[in-house]
Amino acid sequence: QVQLVESGGGLVQAGGSLRLSCVASGRTFSNYAIHWFRQAPGKEREFVAAISWGGGSTYYADSVKGRFTISRDNAKNTMYLQMNSLKPEDTAVYYCAAKRTQYTAQIIITYTMDYWGKGTLVTVSS
């Protein structure tokens, strides 16, 4: 079992920045790619970004490409989502999730994740 706990959410003005963290605990965290998703009020959950277990592969939704950066520090079992140039439409609950993969550079784009965090709220004011 892997537990994921997000933090770093809050209220920020448009154009500002936030860094979300996701700390993993529990069983061995080897071979898990990490994804960030978000869900805005009244909308479906959507994919934001993903990073492979080895950190060498990343993938972003078009809506955040060039503004968000995903990274991880496996020694600390911590993953990050640096969010810059935030827009009101980025307002959502952000979730990290883990998906076991076979290869260190592999990313599987799916909503069927092995583990989910409980989310952290990001509010961007205009």
N, C-alpha and C positions, 0 to 999 in steps of 0.2 A: 504494500500500500504506500502511495506517495501522497503527501499533503502539500498543497500549494497555497501560499498566503500572499495576496497582493497588498501593496501599500503605495503611497505617493500621490494618490488622487487628491483633488481639491478644487477650489475655485480660482480661475485665472482669467485675465482679460484676453480678448482676441489679440493675436500676435505674440502672446507670451509662450512660455515653455513650462513643461513639467517632465519629471522623470519617474516613471512607474517602476517598481521593483516586484519581483515574484521570488519568494524564497521557498525552496523545496526541502521537505524533510521526510523521514520515513525510510523506506527500503532504499537499496542502492539505486542511484539515479542514472546509471549508465544507459546509454543508447536511447535516451528520450529526446526527441525534438520538442521544442517549446513554441507554442503559438500564442498569440494575443488575439482576442476577439473583443468585440464591443456590442452593446445593445442600448440603443437610444430609446427613450420613452415611446411606446406605441409602435415600435419597429422590431423587425426580426434581428436576431443576433447575426453579426457579420464578421468575416475574417478581416484582420488588420495586418498581421505580420507573423512570420515564422522564422525560426533559426534551427539549424541542424544540431545534433548532439556535439559534433566537433567544432561548431561555430563557423565553419567555412562556407556554409551555404545559407543564404537568407532569401526571403521572398516577401513582397509587400503588395498590399492592395493598391490599385491605382490611385485611390482617393488620398492615400497618405505618402505615396512615394515621393522622396525628396524632402519630406518634412519630418518623418519618423525614422528612428534608427533602433533596431533590435540588437541586443548583444547579450552575452552570458559570461559568467565566471564560474566554471565548473568546480573550482577549488572551494568556492563559497556556496555552491548550490544555489546561486542567485542569477536571475535573468532580469534584464532591464528593457524598458521601452522609453527611449528619449523622444519626447514630442516637442517639436518646435513649430513656430508659426501657426499656433493653434487657431482654429476657427470655431464659431458657434456650433457648426454642424458636427464638430468632434465631440460634443457633449454626449456622454453615454456612461454606462457602467462598463468598465474594462475588466476582462477576465483573462487570466493566463491558463493554459491547458497543456498537458503533456501527452505526447504520442510516441509510443515505442517504435523504433525503426531498426532496420537490420544493419544499416551502414552509417558510419559517422557523418557522412555528408548528405544523407538522405532527408528530404522533406516530403511528407505526404499531405497534400492539401485535402483536408476532410474536416467535417464537423463531428465525426465520430472519434472522440478523443478518449484516452484511457483515464485521465484524471483532469479535474477542473478545480480552480480556485473559486472563492465566493465573490470575487469582484471588488473593485474600488471605483468610486464615482468621480468622474471628471466633469466639471462644469465650466464652460467657456462663455463668458459674458461678452456681449457686443458693445 
